Amino acid sequence: MKEKKELMKEGKRLDGRGMGDLRHIAITANPIKNAAGSAYIEWGGNKILAAVYGPREALPKHISDPQRAIIKCRYMMAPFSSLEEHGRVGMNRRAVEISKVTKETFESVVMLEMFPGSEISIMIEVLQGDGGTRAAGITCAAVAMALSGIPMTDLPYAVSAGKIGSDVVLDLNKIEDNYSDADMPIAVNPRNREVTLLQMDGEMTREEIRKAMDMVIEAGKTISRIQREAILAPYQKASEAYG
Ligand code: CDP
């Protein structure tokens, strides 16, 4: 059972948001020059870099698949990214888990059959963590993947929803994540609304989950627009330069 903390004040969340409001999101294209594609996201207090490398020959050889590319994914929090992480170096169980679920999200959209025998690497580095880093990492990595030119059938996004007391809320920040009654990160492929990641910490009723899902789909329109604008930005800059 989680410790209790007051997370609502006069019908609003402590940071002033309404129940279905997203935090501010900004994405920058290609900050890492030697990656095939990269992106930097600021999502509330989260600051996260994602870089995609490949497709290149899968190594060691025995992990390669002659029918399709394989995806490798590494999610890491920097030792200075939060008080909990302070000074810690290397993977922990949580990082292994988040790397795995992120990889599975991308396996659902990357056209792996186009690159048999190859590997595509996704690296996600959390520079500052403020709740919902797995969702922000997936949203950011999707932009990096698109910028790498590796074909995808859709542009996934992710966000978390949850429950504070009797209120269903969207996009929990760190303190909400820590003290909420439930927290449910979700990744969606918007074209067919396929859910490729759904985890849950806490308990919600069927009705609450339905409400949370509606919030996620509604917020997805905004998140997808921000992703698309970030992907188009370098091309717009180039066309202005030569225009
Ligand atoms: O980041 P996400 O919400 O996907 O994962 P979580 O495991 O539910 O953790 C919630 C938040 O706690 C993270 O976003 C981080 O801000 C923080 N955290 C941390 O700083 N170090 C950890 N080892 C675990 C969590």
Boltz pocket constraint, residues with backbone or C-beta under 6 A from the ligand:
constraints:
  - pocket:
      binder: B
      contacts: [[A, 77], [A, 81], [A, 82], [A, 83], [A, 84], [A, 85], [A, 94], [A, 129], [A, 130], [A, 131], [A, 132], [A, 133], [A, 134], [A, 135], [A, 174], [A, 177], [A, 178], [A, 185]]
      max_distance: 6.0
